[in-house]
Amino acid sequence: MELEIIRKKLDQLDEQLMTILAERQSYLGDVARYKKAHNLPLYQPEREKQILEAKLALAKKLELDSEMVEKIFAAILESSKKTQAKVL
């Protein structure tokens, strides 16, 4: 396969990832409002631990680089907290 074709496919996948991240972000206001209404803390370390463990298990199943997946989801969770904090 030609390099330009491969790059085009990677660009398409990146666009899909961005669309999914935008959809994910659209729910964060709802999460923040729920936490506020139920007097839950913004930062819930046990929940983050559960999320990361689940993502790492899936990474292993899909034979993905677990370090990469951990870094990506740590960044997503950190960004999620910042977005929720803005809503609150």
DSSP file (Angstrom, degrees, kcal/mol; ACC not computed):
  #  RESIDUE AA STRUCTURE BP1 BP2  ACC     N-H-->O    O-->H-N    N-H-->O    O-->H-N    TCO  KAPPA ALPHA  PHI   PSI    X-CA   Y-CA   Z-CA
    1    1 A M              0   0    0      0, 0.0     2,-0.1     0, 0.0     0, 0.0   0.000 360.0 360.0 360.0 139.7    0.0    0.0    0.0
    2    2 A E     >  -     0   0    0      1,-0.1     4,-2.2     4,-0.0     3,-0.3  -0.382 360.0-122.0 -70.7 147.3    1.3    3.5   -0.9
    3    3 A L  H  > S+     0   0    0      1,-0.2     4,-2.9     2,-0.2     5,-0.2   0.878 111.0  54.4 -58.8 -41.3    2.3    5.7    2.0
    4    4 A E  H  > S+     0   0    0      1,-0.2     4,-2.0     2,-0.2    -1,-0.2   0.867 108.4  49.4 -64.1 -35.4   -0.2    8.5    1.0
    5    5 A I  H  > S+     0   0    0     -3,-0.3     4,-2.1     2,-0.2    -1,-0.2   0.914 111.7  48.8 -67.7 -42.8   -3.1    6.0    1.1
    6    6 A I  H  X S+     0   0    0     -4,-2.2     4,-2.4     1,-0.2    -2,-0.2   0.929 111.5  49.6 -62.0 -45.3   -2.0    4.8    4.5
    7    7 A R  H  X S+     0   0    0     -4,-2.9     4,-2.6     1,-0.2    -1,-0.2   0.883 108.6  52.9 -62.3 -38.3   -1.7    8.3    5.8
    8    8 A K  H  X S+     0   0    0     -4,-2.0     4,-2.1     2,-0.2    -1,-0.2   0.908 109.4  48.9 -63.3 -41.8   -5.2    9.1    4.5
    9    9 A K  H  X S+     0   0    0     -4,-2.1     4,-2.2     2,-0.2    -2,-0.2   0.904 111.3  49.9 -64.5 -41.2   -6.6    6.1    6.3
   10   10 A L  H  X S+     0   0    0     -4,-2.4     4,-2.5     1,-0.2    -2,-0.2   0.902 109.1  51.9 -64.0 -40.7   -4.8    7.2    9.5
   11   11 A D  H  X S+     0   0    0     -4,-2.6     4,-2.1     2,-0.2    -1,-0.2   0.894 109.0  50.7 -61.7 -39.7   -6.2   10.7    9.1
   12   12 A Q  H  X S+     0   0    0     -4,-2.1     4,-1.9     2,-0.2    -2,-0.2   0.904 110.8  48.3 -64.7 -41.3   -9.7    9.3    8.7
   13   13 A L  H  X S+     0   0    0     -4,-2.2     4,-2.4     2,-0.2    -2,-0.2   0.901 109.3  53.2 -65.6 -40.2   -9.3    7.3   11.9
   14   14 A D  H  X S+     0   0    0     -4,-2.5     4,-2.3     1,-0.2    -2,-0.2   0.896 107.6  51.7 -60.9 -39.8   -8.0   10.3   13.7
   15   15 A E  H  X S+     0   0    0     -4,-2.1     4,-2.2     2,-0.2    -1,-0.2   0.901 108.8  50.4 -63.7 -40.5  -11.1   12.2   12.7
   16   16 A Q  H  X S+     0   0    0     -4,-1.9     4,-2.3     2,-0.2    -2,-0.2   0.910 109.4  51.4 -63.3 -41.8  -13.3    9.4   14.1
   17   17 A L  H  X S+     0   0    0     -4,-2.4     4,-2.5     1,-0.2    -2,-0.2   0.914 109.9  49.4 -60.3 -43.0  -11.3    9.5   17.3
   18   18 A M  H  X S+     0   0    0     -4,-2.3     4,-2.3     2,-0.2    -1,-0.2   0.894 109.8  51.0 -64.3 -40.3  -11.9   13.3   17.6
   19   19 A T  H  X S+     0   0    0     -4,-2.2     4,-2.1     2,-0.2    -1,-0.2   0.908 111.5  47.7 -63.4 -42.1  -15.6   12.8   16.9
   20   20 A I  H  X S+     0   0    0     -4,-2.3     4,-2.6     2,-0.2    -2,-0.2   0.897 110.4  51.7 -66.7 -40.5  -15.9   10.2   19.6
   21   21 A L  H  X S+     0   0    0     -4,-2.5     4,-2.6     1,-0.2    -2,-0.2   0.894 109.0  51.1 -63.0 -39.1  -14.0   12.5   22.1
   22   22 A A  H  X S+     0   0    0     -4,-2.3     4,-1.6     2,-0.2    -2,-0.2   0.906 110.6  48.4 -64.5 -40.8  -16.4   15.3   21.3
   23   23 A E  H  X S+     0   0    0     -4,-2.1     4,-0.5     2,-0.2    -2,-0.2   0.918 111.5  50.1 -64.3 -42.7  -19.3   13.0   22.0
   24   24 A R  H >< S+     0   0    0     -4,-2.6     3,-1.4     1,-0.2     4,-0.4   0.926 109.2  51.7 -59.7 -45.0  -17.7   11.9   25.2
   25   25 A Q  H >< S+     0   0    0     -4,-2.6     3,-1.4     1,-0.3     4,-0.5   0.818  96.9  68.2 -62.7 -31.1  -17.1   15.5   26.3
   26   26 A S  H 3< S+     0   0    0     -4,-1.6     4,-0.3     1,-0.3    -1,-0.3   0.712  98.7  52.0 -64.0 -19.0  -20.8   16.3   25.6
   27   27 A Y  T <X S+     0   0    0     -3,-1.4     4,-1.9    -4,-0.5    -1,-0.3   0.583  86.2  84.7 -90.6 -11.2  -21.8   14.1   28.6
   28   28 A L  H <> S+     0   0    0     -3,-1.4     4,-2.6    -4,-0.4     5,-0.2   0.824  84.5  56.0 -67.4 -31.7  -19.4   15.7   31.1
   29   29 A G  H  > S+     0   0    0     -4,-0.5     4,-2.6    -3,-0.2    -1,-0.2   0.905 107.6  50.1 -63.7 -39.8  -21.8   18.6   32.0
   30   30 A D  H  > S+     0   0    0     -4,-0.3     4,-2.3    -3,-0.3    -2,-0.2   0.908 110.6  49.7 -63.4 -41.4  -24.4   16.0   32.9
   31   31 A V  H  X S+     0   0    0     -4,-1.9     4,-2.7     2,-0.2    -2,-0.2   0.936 111.5  48.7 -62.2 -46.3  -21.9   14.2   35.0
   32   32 A A  H  X S+     0   0    0     -4,-2.6     4,-2.4     1,-0.2    -2,-0.2   0.919 111.9  48.0 -61.7 -44.6  -20.9   17.4   36.8
   33   33 A R  H  X S+     0   0    0     -4,-2.6     4,-2.7     2,-0.2    -1,-0.2   0.889 111.6  50.7 -64.8 -38.4  -24.5   18.4   37.5
   34   34 A Y  H  X S+     0   0    0     -4,-2.3     4,-1.9     2,-0.2    -2,-0.2   0.941 110.4  49.2 -62.8 -46.9  -25.3   14.9   38.8
   35   35 A K  H  <>S+     0   0    0     -4,-2.7     5,-3.3     1,-0.2    -2,-0.2   0.914 113.0  47.5 -59.3 -42.8  -22.3   15.0   41.1
   36   36 A K  H ><5S+     0   0    0     -4,-2.4     3,-1.3     1,-0.2    -1,-0.2   0.933 111.5  49.7 -64.4 -45.8  -23.3   18.5   42.4
   37   37 A A  H 3<5S+     0   0    0     -4,-2.7    -1,-0.2     1,-0.3    -2,-0.2   0.798 118.0  40.2 -64.1 -29.0  -27.0   17.4   42.9
   38   38 A H  T 3<5S-     0   0    0     -4,-1.9    -1,-0.3    -5,-0.2    -2,-0.2   0.172 111.6-116.3-107.7  16.3  -25.9   14.3   44.9
   39   39 A N  T < 5 +     0   0    0     -3,-1.3    -3,-0.2     1,-0.2    -4,-0.1   0.865  60.4 155.8  52.2  42.5  -23.1   16.0   46.8
   40   40 A L      < -     0   0    0     -5,-3.3    -1,-0.2    -6,-0.2    -2,-0.1  -0.758  46.2-107.1 -97.0 146.0  -20.4   13.8   45.2
   41   41 A P        -     0   0    0      0, 0.0    -1,-0.1     0, 0.0    -5,-0.0  -0.377  17.8-129.5 -70.1 150.1  -16.8   14.9   44.9
   42   42 A L  S    S+     0   0    0      1,-0.1     2,-0.6    -2,-0.1    42,-0.1   0.945  98.4  54.4 -61.3 -48.5  -15.5   16.0   41.5
   43   43 A Y        +     0   0    0      4,-0.0    -1,-0.1    38,-0.0     0, 0.0  -0.800  63.2 176.4 -94.7 121.5  -12.5   13.7   41.9
   44   44 A Q    >>  -     0   0    0     -2,-0.6     4,-2.2     1,-0.1     3,-0.5  -0.832   7.1-173.3-124.3  90.7  -13.3   10.1   42.6
   45   45 A P  H 3> S+     0   0    0      0, 0.0     4,-2.4     0, 0.0     5,-0.1   0.820  83.5  54.8 -58.2 -34.7  -10.0    8.1   42.7
   46   46 A E  H 3> S+     0   0    0      2,-0.2     4,-2.2     1,-0.2     5,-0.1   0.904 108.7  48.7 -66.6 -39.1  -11.7    4.8   43.0
   47   47 A R  H <> S+     0   0    0     -3,-0.5     4,-2.5     2,-0.2    -1,-0.2   0.918 111.3  49.7 -65.3 -43.0  -13.8    5.4   39.9
   48   48 A E  H  X S+     0   0    0     -4,-2.2     4,-2.8     1,-0.2     5,-0.2   0.908 109.6  52.0 -61.1 -41.0  -10.7    6.5   37.9
   49   49 A K  H  X S+     0   0    0     -4,-2.4     4,-2.5    -5,-0.2    -1,-0.2   0.920 109.8  49.1 -61.4 -43.9   -8.9    3.4   39.1
   50   50 A Q  H  X S+     0   0    0     -4,-2.2     4,-2.3     2,-0.2    -2,-0.2   0.918 111.9  49.0 -60.6 -44.5  -11.8    1.2   37.8
   51   51 A I  H  X S+     0   0    0     -4,-2.5     4,-2.5     1,-0.2    -2,-0.2   0.952 112.9  46.1 -61.3 -50.2  -11.9    3.0   34.5
   52   52 A L  H  X S+     0   0    0     -4,-2.8     4,-2.5     1,-0.2     5,-0.2   0.896 111.9  51.4 -62.8 -40.5   -8.1    2.7   34.0
   53   53 A E  H  X S+     0   0    0     -4,-2.5     4,-2.2    -5,-0.2    -1,-0.2   0.917 111.2  48.2 -62.4 -42.5   -8.2   -1.0   35.0
   54   54 A A  H  X S+     0   0    0     -4,-2.3     4,-2.2     2,-0.2    -2,-0.2   0.912 112.5  48.3 -64.0 -42.6  -11.0   -1.7   32.5
   55   55 A K  H  X S+     0   0    0     -4,-2.5     4,-2.4     1,-0.2    -2,-0.2   0.883 111.5  49.9 -67.4 -37.3   -9.2    0.1   29.7
   56   56 A L  H  X S+     0   0    0     -4,-2.5     4,-2.2     2,-0.2    -1,-0.2   0.871 109.2  51.8 -69.0 -36.1   -5.9   -1.7   30.4
   57   57 A A  H  X S+     0   0    0     -4,-2.2     4,-2.1     2,-0.2    -2,-0.2   0.916 112.1  46.2 -64.5 -42.2   -7.7   -5.1   30.4
   58   58 A L  H  X S+     0   0    0     -4,-2.2     4,-2.6     2,-0.2    -2,-0.2   0.896 109.6  54.9 -66.5 -39.3   -9.3   -4.2   27.0
   59   59 A A  H  <>S+     0   0    0     -4,-2.4     5,-3.3     1,-0.2     4,-0.4   0.914 108.5  48.7 -58.8 -42.8   -5.9   -3.0   25.7
   60   60 A K  H ><5S+     0   0    0     -4,-2.2     3,-1.0     3,-0.2    -1,-0.2   0.930 111.2  49.5 -62.9 -45.0   -4.4   -6.4   26.7
   61   61 A K  H 3<5S+     0   0    0     -4,-2.1    -2,-0.2     1,-0.3    -1,-0.2   0.880 115.2  43.6 -61.1 -39.2   -7.2   -8.2   24.9
   62   62 A L  T 3<5S-     0   0    0     -4,-2.6    -1,-0.3    -5,-0.1    -2,-0.2   0.422 113.3-119.8 -87.4   1.4   -6.8   -6.1   21.8
   63   63 A E  T < 5 +     0   0    0     -3,-1.0     2,-0.2    -4,-0.4    -3,-0.2   0.900  59.9 153.7  59.5  44.0   -3.0   -6.4   22.0
   64   64 A L      < -     0   0    0     -5,-3.3     2,-0.6    -6,-0.1    -1,-0.2  -0.645  58.6 -89.4 -96.9 158.7   -2.4   -2.7   22.3
   65   65 A D     >  -     0   0    0     -2,-0.2     4,-2.1     1,-0.2     5,-0.2  -0.571  36.7-155.8 -66.4 111.4    0.5   -1.0   24.0
   66   66 A S  H  > S+     0   0    0     -2,-0.6     4,-2.6     1,-0.2     5,-0.2   0.833  90.1  56.2 -65.6 -32.9   -0.8   -0.7   27.6
   67   67 A E  H  > S+     0   0    0      2,-0.2     4,-2.2     1,-0.2    -1,-0.2   0.917 108.6  47.7 -64.6 -42.1    1.5    2.2   28.4
   68   68 A M  H  > S+     0   0    0      2,-0.2     4,-2.6     1,-0.2    -2,-0.2   0.936 112.9  48.1 -62.6 -46.7    0.0    4.2   25.5
   69   69 A V  H  X S+     0   0    0     -4,-2.1     4,-2.7     1,-0.2     5,-0.3   0.907 111.1  51.0 -62.7 -42.4   -3.5    3.4   26.6
   70   70 A E  H  X S+     0   0    0     -4,-2.6     4,-2.2     1,-0.2    -1,-0.2   0.917 112.0  46.8 -62.3 -43.5   -2.8    4.3   30.2
   71   71 A K  H  X S+     0   0    0     -4,-2.2     4,-2.1     2,-0.2    -2,-0.2   0.917 112.8  49.5 -65.2 -43.1   -1.3    7.7   29.1
   72   72 A I  H  X S+     0   0    0     -4,-2.6     4,-2.3     1,-0.2    -2,-0.2   0.943 115.1  42.5 -62.1 -48.2   -4.2    8.4   26.8
   73   73 A F  H  X S+     0   0    0     -4,-2.7     4,-2.6     2,-0.2    -1,-0.2   0.818 110.2  56.2 -74.2 -28.1   -6.9    7.6   29.3
   74   74 A A  H  X S+     0   0    0     -4,-2.2     4,-2.2    -5,-0.3    -1,-0.2   0.919 110.9  46.0 -63.2 -41.8   -5.1    9.4   32.1
   75   75 A A  H  X S+     0   0    0     -4,-2.1     4,-2.5     2,-0.2    -2,-0.2   0.905 112.2  50.4 -66.4 -41.6   -5.1   12.5   29.9
   76   76 A I  H  X S+     0   0    0     -4,-2.3     4,-2.3     1,-0.2    -2,-0.2   0.925 112.3  46.9 -62.0 -44.7   -8.8   12.0   29.1
   77   77 A L  H  X S+     0   0    0     -4,-2.6     4,-2.1     2,-0.2    -2,-0.2   0.889 111.6  50.6 -67.0 -38.6   -9.7   11.7   32.7
   78   78 A E  H  X S+     0   0    0     -4,-2.2     4,-1.8     1,-0.2    -1,-0.2   0.927 112.3  47.0 -63.8 -44.3   -7.7   14.7   33.7
   79   79 A S  H  X S+     0   0    0     -4,-2.5     4,-2.6     1,-0.2    -2,-0.2   0.879 108.8  56.2 -63.3 -38.6   -9.4   16.8   31.0
   80   80 A S  H  X S+     0   0    0     -4,-2.3     4,-2.6     1,-0.2    -1,-0.2   0.906 106.1  50.0 -60.6 -42.6  -12.8   15.4   32.1
   81   81 A K  H  X S+     0   0    0     -4,-2.1     4,-2.4     2,-0.2    -1,-0.2   0.910 110.8  49.3 -63.7 -41.7  -12.2   16.7   35.6
   82   82 A K  H  X S+     0   0    0     -4,-1.8     4,-1.8     2,-0.2    -2,-0.2   0.914 111.9  48.5 -64.4 -42.3  -11.2   20.1   34.3
   83   83 A T  H  X S+     0   0    0     -4,-2.6     4,-1.6     1,-0.2    -2,-0.2   0.918 112.4  48.2 -64.0 -42.9  -14.3   20.3   32.1
   84   84 A Q  H  X S+     0   0    0     -4,-2.6     4,-2.2     1,-0.2    -2,-0.2   0.896 108.3  55.0 -64.0 -39.6  -16.6   19.2   35.0
   85   85 A A  H  < S+     0   0    0     -4,-2.4    -1,-0.2     1,-0.2    -2,-0.2   0.874 105.1  53.2 -61.8 -37.2  -15.0   21.8   37.2
   86   86 A K  H  < S+     0   0    0     -4,-1.8    -1,-0.2     1,-0.2    -2,-0.2   0.887 108.2  50.4 -64.2 -38.6  -15.8   24.5   34.7
   87   87 A V  H  <        0   0    0     -4,-1.6    -2,-0.2     1,-0.3    -1,-0.2   0.901 360.0 360.0 -66.4 -40.1  -19.5   23.4   34.7
   88   88 A L     <        0   0    0     -4,-2.2    -1,-0.3    -5,-0.1    -2,-0.2   0.486 360.0 360.0 -77.6 360.0  -19.5   23.5   38.5
